[in-house]
Amino acid sequence: MAPPRKALIAVTSAHAPLYPEGKETGLFITEALHPFEVFKKAGFEVDLVSETGSYAPDWLSQQEEWLKDDERKVWEDHSSEFRSKLDKLLKPGDVNWEEVKGDIISAVCHGGAIFPGIIDEATGKSVISGKEVTGFTTQGEVEEGVLDTIKSWGRPTIEAAAGDAGAKYISPPSPWAVFAHSDGRIVTGANPASAQVTAEAAVQAFENL
């Protein structure tokens, strides 16, 4: 029997000063919007969840170069399905985990930071142990001028976190290149611009189950 066509997009509830003048990082809007649209088009029922049922939008993700006019219309329209679900984010306790079994597990950009904490019950190791994954490059952190801030938080880069979890990090051609990588049921993308192709690859991996 085919698994149910249900997708759960987990967004971060974390936010902190990262950009100039204390502007905050948080949910990079298109990293949720693009997968939401891809999954809906592919016939999935889509829900959104965060650790606390709350979120704060990333400052950079709201700038013109990162949020196109048509995307901004969806983002600013509280009656759109995407924004209304963001406005009423689920908490983990609201999710029926029997219906969301993680047949395909995917992350884009910094989303891979969650992988070390997702444990495969069969092995007792991270679900990415022994897998190939991509994610935001350390070079990209340097170019953005935020690597020292991330280190001050005591957080590893995505490359380091992947290695610590037993995975092999696959670098994109450049920090900002559109790039996704699939390894079985693990599908990852390199940066915000890769959110759509990563979601499309996740759908393809699902269809291949």
C-alpha positions in Angstrom: 0.0 0.0 0.0 1.3 3.4 -0.9 2.1 5.7 2.0 -0.4 8.6 2.5 0.4 11.8 0.5 1.0 14.0 3.6 3.9 16.4 4.1 4.9 18.1 7.3 7.1 21.2 6.9 9.0 21.9 10.2 10.1 25.5 10.5 12.3 27.0 13.1 11.0 29.0 16.1 14.5 30.2 16.9 15.4 33.8 16.1 18.4 35.9 17.1 20.4 39.0 15.9 22.6 38.0 13.0 22.5 40.7 10.4 23.8 44.4 10.5 22.0 46.7 13.0 20.8 43.7 15.0 18.4 42.5 12.3 17.3 38.9 13.2 17.6 35.6 11.5 14.6 33.2 11.7 12.3 31.5 9.2 13.6 32.1 5.7 10.2 32.6 4.1 10.8 31.0 0.7 12.4 27.9 2.3 8.9 27.1 3.6 6.8 28.7 0.8 8.5 27.0 -2.2 8.2 23.4 -0.7 4.6 24.2 0.4 3.7 25.1 -3.2 5.6 22.1 -4.7 3.9 19.6 -2.3 0.5 21.1 -2.9 0.9 20.9 -6.6 1.9 17.2 -6.3 -1.3 16.5 -4.4 0.0 16.3 -0.9 -1.9 17.5 2.2 0.6 19.9 3.8 0.9 21.1 7.4 3.4 23.3 9.1 4.9 22.9 12.6 7.6 24.4 14.8 9.1 23.6 18.1 6.9 26.1 20.0 4.1 26.7 17.5 5.6 30.1 16.8 8.1 31.6 14.4 9.8 34.9 13.5 10.6 35.8 9.8 14.2 36.1 8.8 15.0 39.8 8.0 17.0 39.0 4.8 14.3 36.7 3.5 11.9 39.7 3.3 14.1 41.8 1.2 13.3 42.3 -2.5 16.1 40.2 -3.9 14.9 37.2 -1.9 11.1 37.6 -2.0 9.6 38.2 -5.4 6.4 40.2 -5.9 4.2 37.1 -6.4 5.7 35.4 -3.3 5.3 38.6 -1.3 1.6 38.6 -2.2 1.2 35.1 -0.7 3.3 36.0 2.3 1.4 39.1 3.1 -2.1 37.6 2.5 -3.2 36.2 5.8 -6.1 34.5 4.0 -3.8 32.5 1.7 -3.4 28.8 2.7 0.3 29.2 3.3 0.1 32.2 5.5 -2.9 31.1 7.4 -1.1 27.9 8.3 1.9 29.8 9.4 -0.4 32.0 11.5 -1.7 28.9 13.1 1.4 26.8 13.4 1.1 23.4 14.9 3.2 22.3 17.9 4.8 18.8 17.9 2.0 17.7 20.3 -0.6 18.6 17.7 0.8 16.3 15.1 -0.5 12.8 14.5 2.8 11.1 14.1 1.2 7.8 13.0 0.2 9.6 9.8 3.6 11.4 9.4 6.0 8.5 9.4 9.0 10.2 7.8 9.1 8.0 4.7 11.1 10.8 3.1 13.1 13.2 5.3 14.3 16.4 3.7 16.0 19.7 4.7 17.3 22.8 3.0 20.0 25.3 3.8 20.4 25.3 7.6 17.5 22.9 8.2 20.1 20.1 8.3 21.0 21.2 11.8 18.1 19.1 13.0 19.5 15.8 11.6 21.9 14.9 14.4 18.9 14.8 16.7 16.7 12.6 14.5 17.7 9.1 15.6 17.0 5.9 13.5 15.5 3.5 16.0 17.0 0.5 14.1 20.6 1.7 14.5 20.6 4.2 17.4 22.4 6.7 15.2 21.4 9.8 13.3 19.2 9.1 10.2 22.0 10.7 8.1 24.8 8.4 9.5 26.4 6.8 6.4 24.5 9.1 4.1 25.5 11.8 1.7 24.0 15.2 2.4 24.4 18.8 1.4 23.4 22.1 3.2 24.6 25.6 3.6 28.4 25.8 3.1 30.9 27.2 5.6 32.2 29.4 2.8 28.8 30.9 2.6 28.8 31.7 6.3 32.2 33.5 5.7 30.9 35.4 2.7 27.8 36.5 4.7 30.1 37.6 7.5 28.3 35.5 10.1 30.6 32.6 10.9 32.0 34.3 14.0 28.5 34.9 15.3 27.5 31.3 14.8 30.6 30.2 16.6 29.8 32.5 19.5 26.5 30.7 19.8 28.4 27.4 20.3 26.7 26.0 17.1 28.5 23.9 14.5 28.3 24.8 10.8 26.1 22.5 8.7 29.2 20.9 7.2 30.6 20.1 10.7 27.2 18.9 12.0 26.9 16.5 9.1 30.4 15.0 9.7 29.7 14.7 13.5 26.5 12.8 12.7 28.4 10.3 10.5 27.4 11.7 7.1 29.4 12.7 4.1 28.9 16.4 3.2 28.5 17.1 -0.5 29.4 20.6 -1.4 27.4 22.5 -4.1 29.4 24.1 -7.0 29.3 27.4 -5.1 27.6 28.6 -1.9 24.7 30.1 -3.8 24.3 27.6 -6.6 20.9 25.8 -6.9 21.8 22.4 -5.7 20.0 19.4 -4.2 21.2 15.9 -3.3 19.3 12.7 -2.7 20.6 9.6 -0.9 17.7 7.1 -0.5 15.0 8.7 1.7 17.3 11.6 2.7 16.9 14.6 0.4 18.9 17.8 1.1 19.4 21.3 -0.5 22.2 23.8 -0.3 20.6 27.2 0.2 17.4 29.2 0.0 17.5 29.2 -3.8 17.5 25.4 -3.7 14.2 25.1 -1.8 12.1 24.4 -4.8 14.4 21.8 -6.5 14.9 20.1 -3.1 11.2 19.7 -2.6 10.8 18.4 -6.2 13.5 15.9 -5.4 11.7 14.9 -2.2 8.5 14.3 -4.2 10.4 12.2 -6.7 11.9 10.1 -3.9 8.5 9.6 -2.4 7.1 8.5 -5.8 10.0 5.9 -5.9 9.0 4.3 -2.6 
